[in-house]
Amino acid sequence: METEFPERRGDDGYNAFQKWEYQPFISVLPDEKSWIDYTESFYRATELLFQGLAIGEGHPDIEGIAAMFLFRHYLELMLKRIVVRGRYLISPSENAREDVELVANIHDLKTLWEWVLRDAKPKIDQQTWDSYDILFVEKCILEFDERDKKGFAFRYPRQGGERYEYDFGWLTVASEHVQQVLDNIVTYLIESHGENEEWEEIQNSF
């Protein structure tokens, strides 16, 4: 059945005193959507907002705050993913034999980056690691860490975000570059794990 919408904001005759019949808007499915990627979801929402703000759609002090929060949260989730994928490997050519330690529930980007350098970097071929624009990504992460240490500045009022202005034109391209580098790193780690599993299966078949 097609939903019939009442007169909405901006329509002639609408006012806040109208009585609407409420319709639930969140449905519970029998099976979860296993394909949903929350990290990618936050990045894609960020991308749309940054692109709009860069050309004057929206306001930096309204939608801009939400966009900065979304991008920071994307960074947090992606760094945690890289750390875990790194822990699945003992070395570039050997998978971990036991359950790996999950990432602690923290929001400190600097600490998460240090864990990336500890738990993921050694599992990546040095020449490959050096080919990534690591310095650019690190500077982006540390800038967010300096401006928003606890992850509150773009989430709650009076936590520092009121003092910031943003270059959304630059953020549009810079955030995409960061996403490309981090996505390549996590893909490398996943593929290494899969190749190691295949090699182990070949070895065990003899």
C-alpha positions as CSV (number, residue, x, y, z in Angstrom):
1,M,0.0,0.0,0.0
2,E,1.3,3.4,-0.9
3,T,1.8,5.7,2.0
4,E,-0.4,8.8,2.0
5,F,1.5,11.8,3.3
6,P,-0.2,14.7,5.0
7,E,0.6,18.3,4.0
8,R,4.2,18.8,5.0
9,R,6.5,21.7,5.9
10,G,6.4,24.3,3.2
11,D,3.1,23.2,1.7
12,D,0.3,25.7,1.7
13,G,-1.8,25.4,4.8
14,Y,0.7,23.5,6.9
15,N,1.1,24.4,10.6
16,A,2.5,22.7,13.7
17,F,-1.0,22.4,15.2
18,Q,-2.1,19.8,12.6
19,K,-2.8,16.4,14.1
20,W,-1.1,13.6,12.1
21,E,-1.5,9.9,12.3
22,Y,1.8,8.5,13.3
23,Q,3.4,5.8,11.1
24,P,6.4,3.7,12.3
25,F,9.4,4.2,10.1
26,I,11.8,1.5,11.4
27,S,11.0,-2.1,10.5
28,V,12.6,-5.2,12.1
29,L,13.7,-7.8,9.5
30,P,13.8,-11.5,10.3
31,D,17.5,-11.6,9.1
32,E,20.2,-8.9,9.5
33,K,21.7,-7.2,6.4
34,S,25.1,-8.8,6.7
35,W,26.4,-6.7,3.8
36,I,26.1,-3.4,5.6
37,D,29.4,-1.6,6.1
38,Y,29.1,1.0,8.8
39,T,32.6,2.4,8.1
40,E,31.8,2.9,4.4
41,S,28.4,4.3,5.4
42,F,29.9,7.1,7.5
43,Y,32.4,7.9,4.8
44,R,29.9,8.1,2.0
45,A,27.6,10.4,4.0
46,T,30.6,12.6,4.7
47,E,31.5,12.7,1.0
48,L,28.0,13.9,0.1
49,L,28.1,16.6,2.7
50,F,31.6,17.8,2.0
51,Q,30.8,18.0,-1.7
52,G,27.7,20.1,-1.1
53,L,29.3,22.4,1.4
54,A,32.3,23.0,-0.9
55,I,29.9,24.5,-3.5
56,G,27.8,26.4,-1.0
57,E,25.0,24.0,-0.4
58,G,24.3,24.0,3.3
59,H,25.9,26.0,6.0
60,P,29.4,25.3,7.5
61,D,28.1,26.0,11.0
62,I,25.1,23.7,10.6
63,E,25.5,20.8,8.2
64,G,29.3,21.3,8.5
65,I,29.4,20.3,12.1
66,A,27.6,17.0,11.3
67,A,30.0,16.4,8.4
68,M,33.1,16.8,10.5
69,F,31.6,14.4,13.1
70,L,30.9,11.8,10.4
71,F,34.4,12.0,9.0
72,R,36.0,11.8,12.4
73,H,33.9,8.8,13.2
74,Y,34.8,7.2,9.9
75,L,38.5,7.6,10.7
76,E,37.9,6.0,14.1
77,L,36.1,3.0,12.7
78,M,38.6,2.5,9.9
79,L,41.6,2.6,12.2
80,K,40.0,0.0,14.4
81,R,39.3,-2.2,11.4
82,I,43.0,-1.9,10.3
83,V,44.2,-2.8,13.8
84,V,42.0,-5.9,14.0
85,R,43.0,-7.0,10.5
86,G,46.6,-6.6,11.4
87,R,46.2,-8.7,14.5
88,Y,44.9,-11.5,12.3
89,L,48.4,-11.8,11.0
90,I,51.6,-12.8,12.8
91,S,53.7,-11.7,9.8
92,P,52.9,-10.9,6.2
93,S,53.1,-14.6,5.4
94,E,51.6,-16.2,8.6
95,N,48.1,-16.0,10.0
96,A,47.4,-15.8,13.7
97,R,46.6,-19.2,15.2
98,E,44.4,-18.0,18.1
99,D,41.5,-15.6,18.5
100,V,42.7,-12.0,18.1
101,E,42.2,-9.3,20.7
102,L,39.4,-7.0,19.8
103,V,40.0,-3.2,19.8
104,A,39.2,-1.5,23.0
105,N,36.2,0.9,23.1
106,I,38.2,4.1,22.8
107,H,37.8,7.2,20.7
108,D,41.4,8.5,20.9
109,L,42.6,8.7,17.2
110,K,46.3,9.1,18.2
111,T,46.3,5.9,20.2
112,L,44.5,4.1,17.4
113,W,47.1,5.3,14.9
114,E,49.9,4.1,17.2
115,W,48.1,0.7,17.3
116,V,48.0,0.7,13.5
117,L,51.8,1.2,13.5
118,R,52.3,-1.5,16.0
119,D,49.8,-4.2,14.9
120,A,49.3,-3.6,11.2
121,K,52.4,-1.9,9.7
122,P,54.8,-4.9,10.5
123,K,52.4,-7.2,8.6
124,I,52.8,-5.2,5.4
125,D,55.7,-5.4,3.0
126,Q,57.9,-2.4,3.7
127,Q,58.1,-1.3,0.1
128,T,54.3,-1.5,-0.1
129,W,53.9,0.5,3.1
130,D,56.3,3.1,1.9
131,S,54.4,3.5,-1.4
132,Y,51.3,4.6,0.5
133,D,51.0,8.3,1.4
134,I,51.3,7.5,5.1
135,L,52.5,11.0,6.1
136,F,49.4,12.7,4.7
137,V,47.1,10.3,6.5
138,E,49.0,10.7,9.7
139,K,48.8,14.5,9.6
140,C,45.1,14.3,9.0
141,I,44.6,11.9,12.0
142,L,46.8,14.0,14.3
143,E,45.0,17.2,13.3
144,F,41.7,15.6,14.3
145,D,43.3,14.3,17.5
146,E,44.6,17.8,18.4
147,R,41.2,19.5,17.7
148,D,38.9,16.8,19.0
149,K,40.8,14.5,21.4
150,K,37.8,12.8,23.0
151,G,35.4,12.9,20.0
152,F,33.1,15.4,21.6
153,A,33.9,18.7,19.7
154,F,31.6,17.9,16.8
155,R,29.0,16.0,18.8
156,Y,28.2,18.2,21.8
157,P,28.0,21.9,22.3
158,R,30.7,23.8,24.2
159,Q,33.3,21.1,23.6
160,G,35.5,23.2,21.3
161,G,33.8,23.0,17.9
162,E,32.4,26.5,18.2
163,R,35.9,27.9,17.7
164,Y,36.6,26.1,14.4
165,E,36.2,27.0,10.7
166,Y,36.7,24.5,7.9
167,D,38.0,24.5,4.3
168,F,35.4,22.2,2.7
169,G,36.8,22.5,-0.8
170,W,40.1,21.1,0.5
171,L,38.4,18.6,2.8
172,T,36.5,17.2,-0.2
173,V,39.7,16.0,-2.0
174,A,41.8,15.4,1.2
175,S,39.2,13.1,2.8
176,E,39.0,11.1,-0.5
177,H,42.7,10.7,-0.5
178,V,42.8,9.5,3.1
179,Q,40.0,7.1,2.4
180,Q,41.9,5.7,-0.6
181,V,45.1,5.1,1.4
182,L,43.3,3.5,4.4
183,D,41.1,1.3,2.1
184,N,44.2,0.1,0.3
185,I,45.9,-0.8,3.7
186,V,42.9,-2.8,4.9
187,T,42.5,-4.5,1.6
188,Y,46.2,-5.6,1.6
189,L,45.8,-7.1,5.1
190,I,42.6,-9.0,4.1
191,E,44.2,-10.3,0.9
192,S,47.3,-11.4,2.8
193,H,45.2,-13.3,5.3
194,G,43.4,-15.0,2.5
195,E,46.5,-15.9,0.5
196,N,48.1,-17.4,3.7
197,E,45.0,-19.5,4.2
198,E,45.2,-20.8,0.6
199,W,48.8,-21.6,1.0
200,E,48.2,-23.5,4.3
201,E,45.5,-25.5,2.6
202,I,47.9,-26.5,-0.2
203,Q,50.5,-27.5,2.3
204,N,48.1,-29.6,4.3
205,S,46.8,-31.3,1.2
206,F,50.2,-33.2,0.7
